[in-house]
Amino acid sequence: MKDTEIKRLLSANVICIFSIIITTVLPSLFLKNFSLLGTHLTWLCICSATVGTVNVVLHIILNPNPSSRRSSLAHKVARFLRSCVYFFMSCILFHGIIVLYGAPLIESVLETFLFAVLLSTFTTLHCLCLLGPNIHVWLRVFSKNGAMSIWDNNLQITSMCSVVGAWLGAFPIPLDWDRPWQVWPISCSLGATLGYVSGLLFAPLWIYWNRKKLTYKSR
């Protein structure tokens, strides 16, 4: 495994982390009374849009999984539209799962949906950029020994860390601490974000430490 590819992965992950920091600091210079807790829904929208845009741009620039086949314009448009549908379906699916795990069904619908959009941005959008709108490929990548590149391993780790972080973030909500960050879904979205950032930092290090053991099958 070439170290240059790991450095490309690390650079891309650092840029994603930097984009999250920007969404926390920069809006306060332009939006009155903006804060991570006080205007959390606004932050959710800004973070999802920024991280999603950065992921798409990085994929276009780095092109981690180049295809040898040339695609027509119609094929690219159809692929883009399918990706949009998949992303929306992912938001609906995450919303349903979150409700099943105890989120309010009728109250705070907007908060729950925006949290679902954030989770989809950290997981599904990354899959769409790297693997395309192909469920069979997704199942292969997330199966045991299904990764075929370090980018697949990075996708596995960041997605898992995001979901686990969101799940751990739900634990403080029912406690009677009466803290501002216990309001739904602040702790969960912060947990998902911290999990995503942790995955972005941990993935290149794990891949580098295990680079001699990692062997990938040809696509």
N, C-alpha and C positions, 0 to 999 in steps of 0.2 A: 504494500500500500504506500503510495507516495505521500510524503509529508506536505507537499504543496496543496493537495486536495483537502487535507485536514485544516490547513491554514485558510483556505477559501471558505470552508465551513465555519471556522471560528470567526472570520471577518464578518460573514453574513449574520451570524448569531449576535455578535457585538453590536452591529447596526440595528438589529431588531430590539435589543435591550435599550439602546440609546433612544430609539423611537418612543419607547414606553416612558422613559424619563422625560422626554420632550413634552409628551401629552400631559404630564403632571406639572411641569414648570412653566412652559411657554403660554398656555391659555390664560394664566392669571395676569399676564401682561396686557392682554387685549380684552378679556371679559371681566366685567365688574362683579365683585364678590364671588369670583370663582374659587372653589376649593374642592379637594378630593372628597371630603365628607359632605360639605354643605350643598354642593351641586353635583352629586354623584352621578345622576342620570346623564347630565351633560358630559361628564368625564367618560362614562361608558361609551357614549356615541363617538367622542373624539378619539378615544383609545382604539376602539374597534376599527374606525375608518383609517386611522394612521397606520396601525399595525398591518391591516389588510393591504393597504396601498404599498407599504414598504415590502411586504412579502411578494407581491405581484411584480414589483419593479426588480427586486433581487433575482427572482426566478428568470425574468426576461434577460437580465444582464449576465448572470452566471450560467444559466441553462445547464443545470446539473445532470439532466437526463436527456441529452440530445438524441433526436430521432434521425435515422438515416433516410427516412422517407420524406418526400416533400408533400406538404399538405396544400390543398387548394384553399382559396379564400372561403368558399362555401363550407368546407370542412372546419376551418378555424372558427367561423361564425357559429356553426352548429355546436362545436365544442364549447365555445364561450357561453352560449345560451344554456346548454346542458349543465355547465358548471354553476351558473346562476340559479337554476332550478334546484340543483343538489344542495347548494348553500342554503337556500330558503327552506328546503325540506329538513336540513340539519337543524336550523333554528327552531322549527316547529317540533322536531323530535326531542331536542334538548329541553325545550319548554315543557313538553309533556313529562319527560323523565324527572325534571326538577319539581314539578307539581306532585308527581307520585312520591317523591322523597320528602314531601311535607310543605312545599311552598304554597302560599294562598292560591286557591283556585280562581276566585273572582276578584278579590282585592289585590292590588299591586300587580295587575296584569302587565302593565307597561314595564315595571321594574324587572319582573321575571323574564319577559321577552328580551329586553336589552341585555340582561345577564346571559341568556341563551345565545344571543348574537355574539357576545364577547367570547363565550366558550367555543362557538363555531369558528370564530376567527382564529383562535389559538390552535384549533385541531383540524376541522374540516377544510378550511381555506388553504391551510398548509398542504393537506392531502391533494386538493384540487390543483394547486400550483405544481406540485412535484409529480403526482401520479396521473393527473387528469381525471375526468368523470368516469372512472371505471371501477365499479364496486368489487369486481373479481380481483383486480390488482390490489385494492385496499385490503381485502381479506387475506391475500397472500402476504403482504408486507407485515400485517399485524399478527400473523400466525408464527408459530415457533420456527426459528431459523429461516424466516421468510425474507429477511433483508437482503438486498442485492447490491447495496452500496452504502457508504457511510451516511449518505443523505437519508436513506431509509432508516438507518439506526437513529439518526437525529430526530426523524419524524416520530418514531416509536417513543423515544424518551420524552420529548417535549409534550406530546399529546398525553402521555400517561401522567406526567408531572402536573399538567394543567388540570386534568380531571381530579386527580388525588388532592391537589391544592384546593380546588373548589369544595370538595367533600369535607376536608379538614376545616375549611373556613366556616362551615355550618355549625360546628360544635359550640361556639360561644353564644350563638343567637338565643337559645332558650334560657341562658343563665341570667340571674337577676342583678347583673352588675350595673344596669342602666347607663351604658356607655353609648355615645353617639354612633360609634362604628358597628353597634349591634343591630342597627336598623337594617331591615331586609332591602337589597341583597349585598350590602357593603362588605361584610366580612367574607362572604363567599366569592365575590368578584375580586377582592384583594387577595384572597387565598389562591384563586385561579391565576391571577397575574404573577404573584410571587412564585407559584409552581412553574409557570411558563418560563419565567426568567431563570429559575433554578435549573430547569431542563436545558435551556439554551447555554448555560454555563457548564453544566455537568456533562452534556453529551460529547462535546469535542474532547474533554479531558478523558472520559471513559473510552472513547474510540482510540485516542492516542495511547493510553495505557494498554489496551488490548489489541493494538494494530497487528501484532504478529500472530495473534490467534484468530483474527477475523478472516474468514475466507468466504467469498461470494460466488454464487453460481451465475453463469451467464444468463442474460435475459432471453 
